[in-house]
Amino acid sequence: MGKNSIFLALIAGALVLFQAKAQEFTPEKMWSLNRISGTTGSSNEEWMIYQSTKTDYTVNKGKTSTFLVELKTGKTSVLDLNGAWNFIWNAENQLVFLQSEGSEIRLKSLNPSNKEVKILHHFGTTQVEGITLSPDGKRFATLEPLKIKQTVKDIYPDLPQTSGRIETDLMYRHWNQWSTAEVPHLYWYESSTDGGFTKKADVMENENFPSVTGPFGGIESVCFSKDGQTIFYSTKKMSGKTFAQSTNSEIYAYRTSDKITTVLSSAHKGYDTNPAINFTGKTLAWLSMEKDGFEADKNRIRIMDLESRQEKDLTASMDISVNEFAWHPSKEVIYFTATTKATKQLYSIDVKSGKIQQLTSDRCDYVSFSVMKDRILLERQDMIHPTDIWIFTPKTGLNEQLTQANKEELKGIAEPTVQEKWITTTDGKKMLTWVIYPPNYDPAKKYPALLYCQGGPQSPVSQFFSYRWNFRLMASQGYIIIAPNRRGLPGFGQEWNDAISKDWGGQAMRDYLTATDSCVAQISSINKDKLGAVGASYGGYSVYYLAGIHENRFKAFISHCGLFNLESWYGTTEELFFANWDIGGPYWLPENKELYAKNSPHKLVDKWNTPMLVIHGGKDFRVPESEGMQAFQVLQLKGIPSKFLYFPDEGHWVTKPQNSILWNREFFDWLNTYLK
């Protein structure tokens, strides 16, 4: 072969390699995807609005675009609404929303037919968190900050530069934020004769509690009665140690005419959240848990006849837990989603008859929905495909895809495949385990495999498309993923869900090892000498625990924000109700000593011998950074190959684009070093 032929062959080979590389699903490609959110349809079924965020990781931020769709024709318009959020369709099928403009926030409306925008109210620089409308649109309620206590600088005005904090009670930090002197309070406004709105009152006047329960509760916990005269809201009117140790939120009814507040849910001791009124105005529904302190209790839909105050649990006959629900705009029907067999499906309840019907059964997660007159808009995703919008007709069962938000971004990229396996556990139960195979999988080849350990501990390994733990991304790097729905995960009945509490290091660990051993035995393409285990939160705890009991099954571990020493964790975590329920309570109580000794991974470090990457965030107050630091220190002192990846500006989740890219690069570099 001549020199030119050799040169051309090399060039051709390089091009093939380059094209193959370009068609991989990489962390950078994942961050380039369009992320759909906020899908909502007008009740007359003529219009749909949604937002899509496109991230440029090179500048470490994303841009959100707002799309208006005429459902009859499919005509789509991009709206010039930078900084807009909290979209609501009012009774006249006009779009109402909040918009930030510089340092100020305004309430606006948009006519979908001619795109005319009107300003309804100026909030000025008040940091409004959200709004909800009365059914007739003449009133609205907002969440706004209210100062309830002095700051250090108020106490010592001659020390304006001090950064010190003075705490005298618990819950001084939550999730990823330190408490401030302000809490969100609920205010209501009424339309005025000049066409604007006037602020009327603080719904919780003289009460120094937040009007919604953080860290994730918001305006969805608030609604008006049909006549707009009553505001229903959910919160936990507690503070300090009591707040930290209880989940007993309540549903309150505030009468605007005389400012009298009534508790509606006092019979129930767990979370009561998300009140919603039906179209007649006679029935209130909400989500309800029975057990105080148990955040993963069965989530029920309760209804109350507002005249008789009679209650009913609509989901009493079903062994499932509800994710979210919504009333039909003109029928006595409630729609809801729930996790079942590691997927999230849509259901309906005929309120009069009590009949419950599962409406979908696809291998996917329906993560959000919006009910219109005859059809329902669904946000749908699965392990391989990011969120798109579908439209479902309950009467016929027809389910049609409306968007292909990432058609171009994913064009030409080979997809992994997902298999559902049912594995027999050590106690004779059946456990659903997802197995995700690499793109272009060849069963004749050998592949390294990863055991994925889920967090929660009561969070399902459903068909989620996560931008933190992405199965498509892992499989696309050449790994077979073993993802068991081990003990403690919802979707398989409350008994399975509850079994994890106070037994963190027990049956769940045996489930992990059973899933691993079964897949190795049944899938000949798994290289049993190239196994790794990865996970976050309780999954990170699982990695620490497995490191002491795996008997050399695994050759590499990665623990993200894992619990290492349960005693030190109990002394630094914030939501003590969770620790009290799931671990058993304070470590200093004599009756708990055996539980801590049995379940804490730090008791097993004498058996650690496997390379481990430890990852933690400095703003993680659920599992504070010292847990990761302790584990890394043990690894270093024992001479075990190890690395500590630390993000001072991240919490329990890594959410900033470049931090996530770094996370993924280090994640796969570690696995490739020890498993390839």
N, C-alpha and C positions, 0 to 999 in steps of 0.2 A: 504493500500500500504506500502511495506517495505521501510526501509531507503535507500537501494540500488536502488530500483525502483524510489523513489523520487529524489535521487541524479542524476540518469541517465536521468530522465525527465527534470531536471533543466539544465543539460549539453546539452541535445538535444535542449531545448528551446533557450539556449544561442547561440548555433551554428546557429540556424535558424536566430536569431536576427543579429548575426555577418555577416552571408552570405547576409542577406538583406541589412545591412549597407554597406558591401563591394561592392554591386551592385548599389549603388547610384551614380548619377553623381554629384560630389563634385567640389569645387574650385581646390582642389589638382589634381583631375582627369582631369579637364579642362586644367590645365597647363601641364599635361603630354602628351597632344595630339601632333601629328606631324603636323606642319604648312607648307603647300605647298605654294611655291611662285616661281616667275620667269620662268614660263613655256614658252618655245619658241621652235618652230620647224624649221627644215631646209626647204628651199623653194622646194627642190626636194622630200620632204615628206619621207625621209628615216630615219631621226633622230629627237629625242626630248630630250631636257635637262630641268631639273627642280631642284629646291632645296627644302629641307625639314628641318625644324628646330625643334629639340627636346630639351625641357627645363627641367632642373633639378632645381626645385625651392629651394631645400635644399642648393644648392650652389649659387643660385641667378643668373644663367646664362644658356644659351642654346648653343647647338652645331648644326651647319648647315652642312648637307651632300648634295653632288651634285650627281645627278643620270642622266645617259645617257641611253636612250632607243632606241633600234632598232625597229622601228614601224612595220616593216613587220613581225618580229618574236616575238616581245614582250620582247626580251632579254634585261635585265637591268643590267647595270654596275654601281658600286659606284666608282666615280672618286676621286683620292687623290688630292683634290684641296682646301685644307683649306685656308680660307681667300680670295677666288675667288668671283668675282661678275661682273655685267655688261656683261652678255653673249650675243654675237652677232654671227649669222651665216653669213659668208661672201659669195661672189658670187661663190666661189668654194666649198661651203658647209663645210668649215672648221669653227671650233668654235674659236672665238676671245674673250678674256676676260681680265679683270684686276685682279691682285692677290697681296695681301699684304704679304710681307715676312719680319717679324721683323718691322723695321721702314721704309722699302723701298717698293715701288710699281713698278710692272713690267707689261708690256703688253705682253700677250702670245697668242699662238694659239694651238689648239689641233686637230689632225686628228682623227675623230671618228672611223675610221676603225681599226687603230692599236694603238690608244691612245697615239701616239707620241706627246709630248709637245715641242714647240719651244718658245724661248724668242724673241720677236719682238722689244722691246724697254725697256730701263731702265729709270724710272723717278727719281730714287734716293729717296730722302726724300720728294720730292714735293707731297703735299697732293691732288692728283688728285681725283676729285669728280665723273667723269664719262667720257666715250668716245662714239663717234659715227663714223662710217666708211663711206667713199665715196663708191658708188656702185662698183667701180672696185678694192677697197681695197688698192689703192695706197696712199691714204691720210686718215687722221683721225683728229678729233677735240676733244679737252679736255676742261674740266672746272678745272682751277687751281687758287689758291688764289693770289691776287695782293694787295699789300699794297697801300692804296690811301690817308692816312692821318697820322698825327703824333699821337702817344700815349701820355699819361700823362708823362710817363717815358722819352719819347723823349724830351718833353718840359722842364722837370725838371730832368736832368740826375743825379743830386745829391740825388734824392729820389727814389732809385731803389726798395724799399720795399713798396712804397705807393700802396694802393688799390683804391684810389680815381678815380672818373670819372669826366670829364668835358664835358658837353653837351651844344651845342649852337643851336640845331634844333631838330625836331621830328624824329620819327622812330629810337630812340636810343635802342629800344628793340623790338623783334618780336616773337610772339608765345611763345617760352620758352627759348629764347636766347637773351643776350645783344649783341648789335652790337660791332664789333671789327674794327680795323684799316684796315682789309682786306675784299675784296669782291671777289666772283668767277668771273674770266674772261675767255673768250673763246680764245683758242689758236689752231692753226692748224699746222699739221705736214705733211711732204711729204716723200715718200720712197726715199732712197738714193742708190747709186750704190753698196754700201757694203752690201745691204740687210736689213739695218736698216731703221730708220726714223730720220729726222732732223726737229727740231722746226723751223717754218718759221716766224710766226708773231702773235701778239696779235690782234684779230679781232676788238676789241674796244680800240685800242691804243689811249692814251691821253683822254679817257673818264672815269670819276670816278663814274661809275654806275656798278651794277652787270650785268653780261651777261644773267642771268636768274632771274625770279621773285620768291622770297622766299615767305613763308617758305618751300613750297613743290615743286616748279619748279626746274627741273634739266635738264639732258642731253636730255630728251625726247623733249625738246623745240628747238632742233638743228637738222638740216639735211643738206646733200650735194645735189647739183644738180647732174644730171646723169653723166656729164663729170667731176665732182669733182672740177670745177672751181669757183663755187659759193657756199657760205654757207648761209643757211637760219636759222634765229634764232628769238626767241621771248623774249622780255624783256620790262621793264618799265624804260625808260631813264629819271628818275626823282630822286629827293632826298628830304629829310626833309619833311616839311609840305605838299608839293605837292604830294610826294610819299604816304604819309599817308592818303591823301584824294581822291585818284584817283585809278581806276582800268584800266586806258587806256594804256595797254601794246600794243606793235606793232610787226608786222612781218617785219624783216629787211632782205635784201639781200646784202651780202658782196662779192664783186668780188675779188678773190685772186690775179689776175694779176695786178691790179692797186690800190687795197685797197679802192675802192669806195663803199660806203654803200648807199642803196636806201630803203626808207620806202614803203612798199607795202599795208599797211592796214590803211592808215590815214583817210579813210572815215568812219571808225568804232571807236566808242568812248569808248567801254568797253574792256574787256579782249579779246585779240587775241593771241592764243597760239598753240603750238604743230604743226608746219609746217611739211608737208610730201610730197615728190615728187612721181609722178606716174612712171610706168615702162618705158614710152616713154621719160620722162624728160621734157615734154611740159606743164604739169599741176601741179600746187601746190595746196594742200588742207590744211586747218587749221580750228581750232575751233574758233568761234567768237561770242562775245556778243555785243549788240548795246548800252547799257546804261552805261555811266560812273558812277562808284560808286556802281553799283548793282551787287554784286558777284553771285547772284542767278538768273540772267537774263537767258532767253532762250539761250542755247549753240547751235549754228548752225554749220553746215559744209559748209564752203565757198571754192570754187575753183577759181583759176585764170589761164587763158591762159597766159603763161609767155611771149609769143611773142606779143600778142595784148593788154595784161593787162586787158582784159575783165574779169569781175567777175560774179559769180552766187552763190546764196544761194541754196544749194541742198535740204535743209530740210525746205524750206519756207512753204510748204504745210502741214507740220506735226506739231501738237500742242504738241511736246515733246522736251525734252532737251537732247542733246547727252552727254554721259559720256566719251567715247574714240572711236577712229576710226583707221582704217588701210586700205591701198590700197591692192588689190590683186597683187601678184608679176608679173603677166603677162596679166592682163585684166583691162578694164576700169570699174572696180567695186570697190566700197568702202564698207567695213563692219564696223558696229558700234554697240555699246550698248547704251541703253537708259532705263530709269525707266518708267514703265507703270503699273498702277494699283498695286503699291507696290511690284513689282518684277523688276528685271533687265534682259532685253531680248536682243537677237542678231538680227540685221537687216542688209539688204543689199541695196545698191543703184546702179542701172545701170546708170553710169554717162551720157551716151549719151542720153538715153530716159528719164532719171529723175525718173524712176520707183523705188519706195521704197517698200520693202517687209519685213514683220516681219518673221523671220526664226524660232524662238523658242517661246514657250508659256508655259513652265513648271513653276510650283510654286517653283521658286528658284531665286537666283541671279547669273548671269554670271558676275563675277567680273573682269575677264581679258581674253584675247584671243590672239592667234597667228595664222596668216593666212599662209597656205602652198599652194601647187599647186592646189589640189582638195579638201582638207579638212581643218578644222579649229580646233585647240586645244583650249579647253575652261576650265577655272577654275570655278568650280561650287560649290555653297554652299546653304544651307537653314537654317532656324532657329534651326533645330534639328541636322543637319549634317555639320561638318567642311568641308573645301575645299578639293575637289578631282578633278582630271583631266578627262575630257571627250573629245571625238573626234567626230566632227560633219561633215557630208557630205552635203553641200548645195543642190547638184543635187537631192539627194534622200530623204533628211530630216532625214537620219539615225543618231542617236546620241548614242554613245556607251561609257560606263565608262571604263577608262583605269587604274585608280588606286583605291585602297581601303586603303588609308594611315593609317587609324585608326581602321581597322577591329578588331585587337586584343585588342586595348585599350578600345573599346566600346562593346566588346563581353559580352553578358549576362546582359547588363544594359538596363532597360526598358526605352522606349522613351515616351516623351510627345506627344500629338496630337495637331494639329493646325487647327483652323476653321476660315473661312473667313465669316465675317458678314457685311452686308450693313445696315447702320443705318441712319434714317432720322434726319437731324439736325434741329435746331430751325428756320432756314431760308428756310427750305424745300429742302435742297440739300441732296444728298446721300453720305455717308462717309464710306469708307472701314475701318473696324476695325478687326485686328487679335485678336483671342482669343486662348490662349495656355493653354491646360489642363494638369494637372500633370500626370505622368506615372501611369498606372493602375487606371485611373480615374473611379470613381463610382458615377453616377449621383444621387444615393440615399443618398450620404453623403453630408455634408456641408464643404466648403473650404473657407479659407480667399482668398481675391483677391487683386491684385495690379493694379492700373492704371499706365501705363508706359507713361511718358511724354517725347517726343522726342526733341532733341536739334536742332540746326541749325541757325535760326528756319526753314530754308528751306532744310532739309535733310530727305529723305524718311524713313518711317518705312517699309522697304522692307524685303526680306527674308535673311537678313544678319545673319551670325554666328559671333557674336562679342565676343572678349575675354575681353571686359570691361563690357558691358551690355548684358549678355547672357541669352536669354529667356529659353533655355533648362535648364540652371542651376537654374533659378528662379522657374520654374514650378516643377523641381525635388525636391525642398524643400517643396512642398505641396501647392503651390499657383496657383490660376488661374490668368493668366495675361491678362489684357485688354490693347491692344496697338492700339489706333486709329490713322489713318492718317488724323489728324486734319487740319484745315485751314493753308495754308502755305507750305504744303509738296508737292514736285514734283511728277509727275507721273499721275496727274489728270487734266492736262491742265495748261496753264500759268496763267489764271485768278485765279484759286484755289491757285496756288503757290504765286502769287503777293498779295493776300488778307491779308496776315499777316503784311505787312509793315505798320508801324505807327499805328497798331491796335493790339499790342502785348497782351494787357489785355482784348480784346474784343471777337470777334467771336471764336477765338481759345479756349478761356476758356470755352465758352458755348459748344463748340464741346467736350471738355474733359468731362464736366459734363453730357452731353447728352449720350456719350458713356458709362459712368459709370452707369447712371440710366437705360439705355436700357438693358445693360447686366444683371444688378441686377434683372430687371423685367422679362427677358426672360430666364435666366439660374437659375433654382431653387436651384442648388447646391452651389451658391455663398451665403456666409453668409454676409448679408448686414450690420451686426454689426462689421465685421472684414475686413474693407477696408483700404488700404494704397495707397499712391501716391508717386512715385519716378521719378527722372529724373536728367539729367545733362545739363549744359550750359543753353540754352533757356528752356530745360526741368527742370533744377534747378530753374530758374526764375519762371517757371510755378508752381512748388511746393510752392515757396514763395507766389505767387499770390493766388493760390487756398487756401492756409492756411487762407487767409482773406475773402474768399467768399464761402467756401464749405458748410456752414450751418450744420456742424457736421456730414457730410457724412463719413469723414475719421478719423481713429483712430491713424494713424501714418504717418509721412512724412520723406522722405530722399531727401535732395537737395545736389547735387554734382556740384561744381563750378558754382553755380547759380548767376545771376545778382539780387542784392537786392535793391540797390538805384541807379536809372538810372543816377542821376546827378553826384554822385561820380564816377560811372563807366565811364561816358563820359570823366571825367577828368583824368582817369588813363589807359584806354584801348589804344591799339596801332593802329589798323586798323580803322581810323576815317571814311573812306569811308563807312564802314559797319554801324557805328553808325549814320552817317548823313543820309543814305538812310533808314534804318529800323526804327530809332527812330525819325528822323526828323531834326537832326542837334543840334547845341549848346543849352543847357538848358537856357542860359541867354537871348536868343532872345525872345521878347514878344510873337511872334506867336507860340512859342513852349511850353509855360508855361502850357497850358491846356493838351497837349499831355503827358508831363512828369507827371503831377498831376494824369492823368487818368491811366497811364500805369506802374507807378513805385510801386513795391510791398511794399516798406517801408511806403507808405501812408496807408496801410491796417493793420499795426501791432496791432492796438487797438483791432482788432477782432481775433488775434491769440490766440489759446487756446489748441493746439494739440501737443503732443510730436513730436520732430523733431531731426533727425541726420543731421548735417551739415558737409560736406566734402570739403576740398579745397587743392590745391597744391601751394607751394611757388613759383614755376616757371611758374605759369599761368599768362601770360601777356595779354591774350585775355580778361579774366575775373579775374582781380587781387584779391589776397587773402583777401584784406580788405572787399570785398563783403561778403564773408562767415563769417568773424570775426564780422562784423556789425550785421548780422542776429543772430549769436550765442549770442552776447551780449544782444540783445533784448530778446531772449528766456530766458536767465538767469535772467535778471532783472525783467521779468514778472513772474518768478517762474514756467515756463513751463518745464517739463522734457525734457532735451536736452543734446546733446553730440557733441563735435567738434573733428573730425578726420582730422589731418593735416599732409601733406607730404611735407617737405621742399625741397625735391629733385625731385618732380614731377611737371609737367605742367598741361595743360588742361585735359590731359589723364593720368591715372595711368598705367604705362607700365612695371615697374620692377616687377619680379615674386613675391618676398616676400611682396612687398607693395600691390600687387594685392590680394594675399592671405589674408593679414590683412584686406584690403578693404572689401572683401567678407565676412570674418568672422564677422566683425562689422556690415556690412549691414544686414546679416541674423539674427544676434543676436538681433539687434534693432527691426526688423520686428517680430521675434518670441516672443519678450517680450510683444509687444502690440497687436499682431494679433492672437496669439495662446494661 
